[in-house]
Amino acid sequence: MTAREFLNWASNLPVWAITLFFIMPPVLSILMGKLHGKGRGSDSPWKFIYSTVIYWVCIPGIFSALITLYTLFFTGENLLDQNILIYVLPVISMAITLIIISGNVAFDNIPGFDRIYGLMAVIAVVFIFLLAVHKTRLWMVFGSSIFILAIIVIILIALLEKGAMMLFKGRDKK
């Protein structure tokens, strides 16, 4: 199954199912905040539930953001022709859910959040690098000094390494 086939399959799902899937995490986050009370979100059962909700929205949200940016910058397709429930709703749901959860519990207390954050950082740095190469035709002409190019590459590699460290570090290396 290709990514295009997956997007076509997801677009053919019922609207109510897609909407419910992405409306539930923010609603669940609000309800959990009311259930456990202020300052108790980092207690044992709640932090694992928050972790599950974060992965529930971040994996499709990151994928959707990546597909949207790819469609916008690389293929040049018109986003008005795309299914808003597939291209935009997961990103909005992810942002709202993360904002609500950040009000209930510190992200440092949620198991696995550093890894999903590292994944976001790695994907963002790689995407920015690929976009820069694609848009500036870097392989033909840089147009600036080699010193500026070296600084840009060093900064991008440092960000990529930091994100990869956060993504792949073990539990004992905090």
N, C-alpha and C positions, 0 to 999 in steps of 0.2 A: 504494500500500500504506500503510495507516495503522499507527500504532504498535501498536494492538491486534491487527491482522492479523499484524504481524511477531512479536509475542509469542506468538500462537497457533501460528504456523508454527514458531517456535523450540521451543515446548513439545511439538510433535509429533515433533521429532527424536529419534532413539534416545538413551536415557539414557547408554549407554556413550560415545557421540560427544560429548555435552555435557560429561560428566565428564572425558573424556580431554582435551578442548580446554582446560579450566580447571585440570587437574592438571599438565599439561605445563610451563607457565611456571615454577612454583616448582621443579619437578624439574630443569628445564633450567638455572635459575639456580644451583642447588646444584652441578650437574655442571660448569658453567662456572667456578665458584669453585675447584673442585678442579683443573680443567685448567690454568688460567692461574697458579695459585699466589697466595700472599698479596702484596698490594701491586702486582700487575701488571694489575689489571682496567681501568685507565685507558689501557692501551696500545692501539694503533691497531685491530687487528681486534676486540678484545673490547668496546670501548666502543660500537661500532656494533651488535654483536650484543645487548648489554644494552639499547641504545636500541630495537631492534626488539622485544625481549621486553617492555619497559616499555609501548610502544604497544599490543602484543598484549593485555596485561591491562588497561591503563588505559581504553582506549576502551569496551570492553564493561562494565568495572567502574563507570565513571562513569555510563554509560547505565543500568545496573542499579540503582545507588544512587539515581539520579534517579527512575526508575520506581517503586522501592520507597517512597521518601519521598512521591512524588506520590500513590501508592495509599493510603498510610497517612494522610497529612494532608489531602489535597484531596478525594479521592473517598470516603474512609471505608470502603473495602472491607476485608474481613477478610484479613489476610496468611496465615492458616492455609488459606485456599482457593486460594492461589496456588502455582505450581510453584517449589519451593525451589531447583531447579537453575537457574532463570532469574532469580529475584529475589535470591537470597542468595549462591550459589556464586561468581558473578563478583566480587562485592565482597570475599569472603574470599580468593579467589585473588589479587586485586589487592593486598590488604594484605599477605599472606604473601610474595608475590613482591617487593614494594617493600622489605620488611624484610630479606629475604635479600640482595637486590642492594645495599642500603645497607651491609651488612656486607662486601661484596666490593669496592665502588668508591664513591667520592664522587659524589653526584648532579650536582655542578658539572662533572664531567668527562664526563658523558654528553650527547652532542649531542641537542638538542631537549627535554631534560627541563624546562628553564625554561618552554617553551611549554606543555607538558602540565600543569605546575604552575599556570601562569597560567590555563589553561582551567578547571582545578579551582577556582581562586579565584574566577573570574568566575561560574561556575555556582553556587558556594556562596553568594556574595553576592546574586546575583539570586534564588536560591531562598529565602534568609532574608528578603529584602525582600518577595517575593510572599507568603510564609507569614505574615509580620507583618501585611501588608495584609489578607490573607484572614481571619486569626483575630481581629484586633482591630477589623475593620470600620472601618478608618481613614478611609474616605471619608465616614462618617457622623459619628462623634465620636472625637476623639483622647483626651480625658479627662485631659490633662496640659497643661502650659504650652507655648506655641508655641516657647519657647526650647529645651525638651527635644526637641521634634520637629525643630527645625533642627539640633541637635547630632547626632541619630540619622541624619538625611538626609546631613549632611556626612561623617560617618564612613563610611556605606555607599557614598557616591559616591567617597570617597578609596580605599576598598578595591577598588571596582570599577575605578577608574582604574589602580591599581597592578597588578591582575590583568590588565587589558587591555594595559597596557604590556609586561608579561612575555610575554603571548601573542603580540603582534604586532610586537615589536621586531625589527629586522634583526640579522644576524650581526655587523655592524661596530659595533653599539652595546652593548657589554658593559660 
